[in-house]
């Protein structure tokens, strides 16, 4: 079975997704998954469908489901002749009598991504639509298509089970439009088609989601089917349009569908490349502005991920207006020198649990400012004041001390950490146990802090004195001559003079990936050589060297097993930009160019392995480096975009 996954993002945080085989393997695979409070409040409204084709030779199925007991039924996947995900998922099915049918699924974007600078309101936004289109490749008489939708109406992290509370009744709402309202408080589902709808409610029980089972989670679900849609596709193509709520269509279904298809194809063709089009999937609406979704299918917008991904997704793709809007929205969220790392799905208070998110924000702001100037434009005075105020508030907050023991020490470096709190990007925990606490002074936090001080020094020169102190302390305290590398943490657990020399990739950020290289050139060369030998894989950098105690080579098993491996050897693609940049800064041009080509070749090959057209969040540290985590991850794809920009000399550069 082909387990490659496709994604159709709607620009609001919702999406449609599934596999190339058509078998839903995750609770998140759905035809209509809507963000009720963009980009959060996600709900699965329509999970999928069964589809049958009747010809003079008999009745055939062109869909597949997996049920408990590892039963695959029906067997529609066996009739797939070809599949492509570009410009959207498209299957060609061949029936036993030679009939060939095309099925396409795509989401017509719910927002054009343009923001009015004055009003700070979306210039145009409409409800997103999921469209399914079937047609015969060669004309045939007497061919009929029947489709049974599967409804749920649940939180996207949950599962749905047979119950007596559901309302499967259908209401007509205009020609060809049927509305289902399965539960109170859940958005209605509008179904528009150019076929016939017959009400025939049924429960389908015990769907099995193989990926959920592999993750050690509940994996079975029951779905409700209210009726059957029927088309005679001998005469014309079949259109089925789904939307959340009572989204109106402009005109008859045929013409509305054709218009939506043409408009969406035009929108996608406007992107310079498939990679840039993929980058657009992560840019979504939040309130009256924009934000970046960290990954599909289960992440929303996270502070750290947003700021790491922004230079690739926005600046390297020329979308300075979107970068501006995202960064301005975050300037208002500074609290005690910190920015939130996560906004809750269900509206609780933001989580301030990252020592590095605020520092990555400063790097992203300066990247935006410098790129704007490089393009010959000016940063608006009001924007500059907002950015400068946020930057200075952050560095002052760190110097004075803030949450979770985050504070500038007398050596100018930043200490961080409190029992039971994971503050760096290596933030996995199993129940109450933090896997990689890294309490003290983590190496990449110091690299970020020194860069942030240099940027703050452009606004207020007295911060340059702090930068000089921090840099001197860093060079004195972090170099480990025995390994030719940097310590991962000094003053471990806030005990002065202690060090953790565990070999991890974090040291690379003192060499590449940030505006300033903190270490001396010769030390930088050693760091890159060690990282290449001990940490580099074709799909990312291992989070722990293979000969270190606690190394876990495979990212697999249940939640506890995967979280235990997350930063203990699992490889992360997002780090490859820092690695390639470090190579460029420390190695001869000919060799660093070859390094870049090697990384680009292997990452580009991964675009066809898991999340089609995208990069996964992680991969196993051991061969064959099986992809894992989110199959569609923002900062992974952003790294590839930036690596491509490096190849053609268009990498976003930040000066300090």
Secondary structure by P-SEA (a helix, b strand, c coil): cccbbbbbbcccccbbbbccccccccccccccccccccccccccccccbbbbbbcccbbbbcbbbbccccccccccccccccccccccbbbbbbcccbbbbbbbbbbcccccccccccccccccccbbbbbbbbbbcccccbbbbbbbbbbbbcccccccccccccccbbbbccccbbbbbcccccbbbbbbccbbbbbbbbbbcccccaaaaaacccccbbbbbcbbbbbccccbbbbbbbbcccccccccaaaaaaaaaaaaaaaaaccccaaaaaaaccbbbcccccccccccccccccaaaaaaacccccccccaaaaaaaaaaaaccccccccccccccccccccccccccaaaaaaaaaaaaaaaaaaacccccaaaaaaaaaaaaaaaaaaaaccccccccccccccccccccccccccccccccccccccccccaaaaaaaaaaaaaaaaacaaaaaaaaaaaaaaaaccccccccccccccccccccccccccccccccccccccccccccaaaaaaaaaaaaaccccccbbbccccccccccccccccaaaaaaaccccbbbccaaaaaaaaaaacccaaaaaaaaaaaaaaaaaacccccccccccccccccccccccccccaaaaaaaaaaaaaaacccccccc
